[in-house]
Every structure is written in structure tokens, then in C-alpha cells.
Amino acid sequence: MRNNRVENRGQRIENRDQYRQNRVDRRNDVRDNFRRYPTHLPHYGRGYWGSRPWRWGWHNHSHDWWKWATAAAVTSWVVGGISNSQPAYIDYGDNCYYEGDTVYYEGEPVASAEEYTEQAQTIATSIPEVEPEEVEWMPLGIFALTEDGAASGPEPTIFLQLAISKEGIIAGTLQNTATDKSGEVQGTIDQESQRAAWGFVERDWPIMETGLYNLTKDDASALLHFEEGQTQQWLMVRLEEPENSDQAN
């Protein structure tokens, strides 16, 4: 997740229309490339899950890894509901941005850069005590991770598969198809701010975050926080289920 060392932590975007168009172009570029030349497309299935000691057992009981949820479905799925009545979409560099060492949301200062990172880690690690095998899951889909802001770029090789439980737990896997390495991720959501954050199991850093409802869209800007204080901005591109059934099952 750290192959891009360029500091890009969500500074306020000046040309927002162009930036949004770049995201659309990049999303379409990623999807088209994998549809035509699925060189690095991740493989999921019984063999994949069965060869790894995942904590969250939902992988072994579901064939819906590529499916995704709507905002309405997520709202009704989480027990107790979401604090705010309307979904909040966090767009880093737009309605949520860094200016100096202060983070702003909807034009208002909400935290220092250090505090914002600490909040993300708190969200990611505030997982309620549950019996993993008894947890019910809703798939959120599979995303390719790529640099945010560019209209084109190299073919992504890092993929994130996520699901959400009724308790608001975020869980899934991160797979690097270039190195054939995988890791389990876990986290949760903050119902008031609607931020979702997660990190590797048994590791404190890095922490990745985006808005909960951003995960119901075709693409989502995300932040990646590191222990030494660096924050990078990434783009999560939702992938469609491949036609080759061996990829999906």
C-alpha cells in the first residue's frame, strides 16, 4: 500500500471540475483495462480463502464478494442506524481538505492534521467484541487502489475487498497481485461522522479511511495514514464482476 511515497494528503483542489473529470476518466480506464486485459485481476474463491487463516469467517460462506451495497441498504443494515439522517459523502480535496496543519470539512475546521490521523486510528481499532463466526455480513465490493487526481496511469496491482457487519465492523482482504501477497484488514465506522477506517490485523499502521457511504459509489477518494505522520490520498475504483467464473468463485 506504500508504493506511492509522494506526499498528497488531500490539499484543497483548485480546479474541482477537472479533478472530478480526471477521476471519472481514471475509473473508466481501470475498468476497461481489466475488462479487456485482466493481467493483474485478483483471484478469489474457495481455494484462495481456504489457504489463508482469516479471522472473519464470512469469506467461507459467501459467493458474493464482487457485489456491492446501496446507501439505503447500508443504512438499514447497521443495527441502530446511522446518527445523521442523510448519507454524508467525504470527498478529500473538495469538501474535506487539509490547509496547513488543519483539516476542514464543509468549510469548517474540524481537527489538526495529527488529531485527524489519531481519530482514524481510533475508529479503526474500536471494534466491538463479537464471535466472528456468528457475525452477519453485507459485501461492499472489490476495489482497485490507484493514485488519485490523474486521468490515467499504470495498471493497478493492489486490490481491496470489503464487507460490513450489522455491528458496523469493516472487514476484508488486501491483495497485491504483483507480489502475490495478501493481508487481512479490519476496522469499523464512526456513526456520527460517517467515517470508515481500517488497517491490517495485528498491525497499528497504516490506517486507511474514507466515508462509509463513499463505499457505495463507483469510486471513492481515500486517505492512507502512516505512523510517522505522512498521509496520502488514493482513489478506490470499484471493479465489476469478471465474466470468467473462475475469477469470481
C-alpha positions as CSV (number, residue, x, y, z in Angstrom):
1,M,0.0,0.0,0.0
2,R,3.0,2.3,0.2
3,N,4.5,2.1,-3.2
4,N,3.5,5.8,-3.8
5,R,5.6,7.9,-1.4
6,V,4.6,11.2,-2.9
7,E,3.0,13.5,-0.2
8,N,-0.6,14.0,-1.3
9,R,-2.8,14.3,1.7
10,G,-5.9,16.0,0.3
11,Q,-4.9,19.6,-0.1
12,R,-7.7,21.7,-1.3
13,I,-8.3,21.3,-5.0
14,E,-8.5,24.4,-7.1
15,N,-9.8,23.1,-10.4
16,R,-12.5,20.8,-9.0
17,D,-14.4,20.2,-12.2
18,Q,-11.2,19.0,-13.9
19,Y,-10.2,16.9,-10.9
20,R,-13.6,15.2,-10.9
21,Q,-13.3,14.5,-14.6
22,N,-9.9,13.0,-14.1
23,R,-11.4,10.6,-11.5
24,V,-14.1,9.6,-14.0
25,D,-11.5,9.1,-16.7
26,R,-9.3,7.1,-14.4
27,R,-12.1,4.9,-13.2
28,N,-13.2,4.1,-16.7
29,D,-9.6,3.5,-17.7
30,V,-9.1,1.0,-14.9
31,R,-12.3,-0.8,-15.6
32,D,-11.7,-1.0,-19.3
33,N,-8.2,-2.3,-18.9
34,F,-9.3,-5.1,-16.6
35,R,-12.2,-6.0,-18.8
36,R,-10.0,-6.4,-21.9
37,Y,-6.7,-7.4,-20.3
38,P,-7.2,-8.8,-16.8
39,T,-3.5,-9.3,-16.2
40,H,-3.5,-8.5,-12.5
41,L,-7.1,-9.1,-11.7
42,P,-7.4,-10.6,-8.2
43,H,-8.4,-14.2,-7.8
44,Y,-11.0,-15.1,-5.1
45,G,-12.6,-18.4,-4.4
46,R,-12.6,-21.4,-2.2
47,G,-9.0,-22.2,-2.8
48,Y,-8.0,-18.6,-2.0
49,W,-9.9,-18.3,1.2
50,G,-9.2,-21.9,2.2
51,S,-5.4,-21.4,2.1
52,R,-5.4,-18.5,4.5
53,P,-6.3,-18.4,8.2
54,W,-8.7,-15.4,8.0
55,R,-10.3,-14.3,11.3
56,W,-13.6,-13.3,9.8
57,G,-15.3,-16.5,8.6
58,W,-17.7,-14.8,6.2
59,H,-15.5,-15.5,3.2
60,N,-16.0,-19.2,3.5
61,H,-19.8,-18.9,3.4
62,S,-20.4,-16.3,0.7
63,H,-20.1,-16.2,-3.1
64,D,-21.0,-12.5,-3.3
65,W,-17.5,-11.0,-2.9
66,W,-18.0,-8.8,-6.0
67,K,-21.4,-7.5,-5.1
68,W,-21.9,-4.1,-3.6
69,A,-24.5,-2.3,-1.4
70,T,-26.5,0.8,-1.9
71,A,-26.6,3.7,0.6
72,A,-30.1,2.7,1.6
73,A,-29.1,-0.9,2.2
74,V,-26.2,0.1,4.4
75,T,-28.3,2.4,6.5
76,S,-30.9,-0.2,7.2
77,W,-28.2,-3.0,7.7
78,V,-26.3,-1.4,10.5
79,V,-28.0,-2.1,13.8
80,G,-29.1,1.2,15.5
81,G,-28.9,3.0,12.2
82,I,-26.6,5.9,11.3
83,S,-26.7,9.0,13.5
84,N,-27.3,11.5,10.7
85,S,-30.5,11.1,8.7
86,Q,-28.7,11.8,5.4
87,P,-25.7,10.0,4.0
88,A,-22.5,12.1,4.1
89,Y,-20.0,11.7,1.2
90,I,-16.5,12.7,2.1
91,D,-14.6,14.0,-0.9
92,Y,-11.0,14.6,0.1
93,G,-9.6,17.7,-1.5
94,D,-13.1,19.1,-2.0
95,N,-15.5,19.2,0.9
96,C,-12.8,17.7,3.2
97,Y,-9.3,19.1,2.8
98,Y,-6.0,19.9,4.5
99,E,-4.9,23.5,4.8
100,G,-1.6,23.8,6.5
101,D,-1.9,21.6,9.6
102,T,-5.7,21.9,9.9
103,V,-8.4,19.7,8.4
104,Y,-11.5,21.3,7.2
105,Y,-14.9,19.7,6.5
106,E,-17.6,21.7,4.7
107,G,-15.5,24.9,5.1
108,E,-15.2,24.5,8.9
109,P,-12.1,23.4,10.8
110,V,-12.6,20.0,12.5
111,A,-9.2,18.9,13.7
112,S,-5.5,19.3,13.4
113,A,-3.8,17.0,10.9
114,E,-2.4,15.0,13.8
115,E,-5.7,14.8,15.5
116,Y,-7.4,13.7,12.3
117,T,-5.0,10.8,11.9
118,E,-5.4,9.8,15.6
119,Q,-9.2,9.8,15.1
120,A,-8.8,7.5,12.1
121,Q,-6.8,5.0,14.2
122,T,-9.3,5.2,17.0
123,I,-12.1,4.4,14.6
124,A,-10.2,1.5,13.0
125,T,-9.4,-0.1,16.4
126,S,-12.8,0.4,18.1
127,I,-14.1,-3.0,17.1
128,P,-16.9,-4.3,19.3
129,E,-16.4,-7.8,20.9
130,V,-18.2,-10.4,18.8
131,E,-18.0,-14.0,17.9
132,P,-16.6,-13.9,14.3
133,E,-18.4,-17.0,13.1
134,E,-21.7,-15.5,14.3
135,V,-21.4,-12.2,12.5
136,E,-23.6,-11.4,9.5
137,W,-22.0,-9.6,6.6
138,M,-23.0,-7.4,3.7
139,P,-20.5,-7.3,0.8
140,L,-19.3,-3.8,-0.2
141,G,-17.4,-5.0,-3.2
142,I,-13.8,-5.2,-4.6
143,F,-11.8,-2.1,-5.3
144,A,-8.6,-1.4,-7.2
145,L,-6.4,1.2,-5.5
146,T,-4.6,3.8,-7.6
147,E,-3.3,7.3,-7.5
148,D,-5.9,10.0,-7.1
149,G,-6.0,13.0,-9.4
150,A,-4.5,11.5,-12.5
151,A,-6.7,10.8,-15.6
152,S,-4.5,7.8,-16.5
153,G,-1.8,5.6,-15.1
154,P,-0.3,2.2,-14.8
155,E,-2.5,-0.9,-14.2
156,P,-3.3,-1.2,-10.5
157,T,-2.0,-4.3,-8.7
158,I,-3.4,-3.6,-5.2
159,F,-7.0,-4.7,-4.5
160,L,-9.2,-4.3,-1.5
161,Q,-12.2,-6.5,-0.8
162,L,-14.6,-5.3,2.0
163,A,-17.8,-6.2,3.8
164,I,-19.7,-4.6,6.7
165,S,-21.4,-6.3,9.6
166,K,-24.6,-5.3,11.3
167,E,-22.4,-4.1,14.2
168,G,-20.6,-1.7,11.8
169,I,-17.4,-3.8,11.6
170,I,-15.5,-3.4,8.4
171,A,-13.5,-6.5,7.3
172,G,-11.9,-7.9,4.3
173,T,-8.6,-8.5,2.5
174,L,-5.9,-6.5,0.7
175,Q,-4.2,-8.4,-2.2
176,N,-1.1,-7.3,-4.1
177,T,-1.2,-9.4,-7.3
178,A,2.3,-8.2,-8.4
179,T,3.9,-9.7,-5.2
180,D,1.3,-12.4,-4.6
181,K,0.9,-11.1,-1.0
182,S,-2.3,-10.8,0.9
183,G,-3.3,-9.4,4.2
184,E,-6.5,-9.3,6.3
185,V,-7.9,-5.9,7.2
186,Q,-10.4,-4.9,9.9
187,G,-11.9,-1.7,11.2
188,T,-15.2,0.0,11.9
189,I,-17.3,3.1,11.4
190,D,-18.0,6.3,13.3
191,Q,-21.7,6.6,13.1
192,E,-21.7,10.3,13.9
193,S,-19.1,11.5,11.3
194,Q,-19.8,8.5,9.0
195,R,-16.1,7.9,8.6
196,A,-15.0,4.4,7.9
197,A,-11.4,3.3,8.8
198,W,-9.5,0.1,8.8
199,G,-6.0,-1.4,9.0
200,F,-4.2,-4.7,8.9
201,V,-5.0,-7.2,11.5
202,E,-2.4,-7.2,14.3
203,R,-0.7,-4.1,12.9
204,D,-1.2,-0.5,14.1
205,W,-0.3,1.2,10.8
206,P,-1.1,2.2,8.1
207,I,-4.7,3.2,8.5
208,M,-7.0,3.7,5.5
209,E,-10.2,5.7,5.7
210,T,-13.0,7.1,3.6
211,G,-16.6,7.9,4.1
212,L,-18.9,5.0,4.8
213,Y,-21.3,6.0,2.0
214,N,-18.4,6.6,-0.4
215,L,-18.1,2.8,-0.3
216,T,-21.5,2.5,-2.1
217,K,-20.3,4.5,-5.1
218,D,-18.3,3.5,-8.2
219,D,-15.2,5.3,-7.0
220,A,-14.1,6.8,-3.7
221,S,-11.3,9.1,-2.6
222,A,-9.5,7.7,0.4
223,L,-6.7,8.7,2.8
224,L,-3.8,6.5,3.9
225,H,-2.2,7.5,7.3
226,F,1.2,6.4,8.3
227,E,2.7,6.2,11.8
228,E,5.3,8.9,11.2
229,G,2.6,11.4,10.3
230,Q,2.5,11.1,6.5
231,T,-0.9,11.0,4.8
232,Q,-1.5,10.1,1.2
233,Q,-4.6,10.4,-0.9
234,W,-5.7,7.4,-3.0
235,L,-8.6,6.5,-5.3
236,M,-10.7,3.4,-4.8
237,V,-12.2,2.1,-8.1
238,R,-15.0,-0.4,-7.8
239,L,-14.5,-3.4,-10.1
240,E,-17.2,-5.2,-11.8
241,E,-17.5,-9.0,-11.5
242,P,-15.5,-10.6,-14.3
243,E,-17.1,-12.8,-16.9
244,N,-14.7,-15.6,-16.1
245,S,-16.4,-17.5,-13.4
246,D,-13.0,-18.8,-12.1
247,Q,-12.2,-15.3,-11.0
248,A,-15.4,-14.8,-9.1
249,N,-15.9,-18.2,-7.3
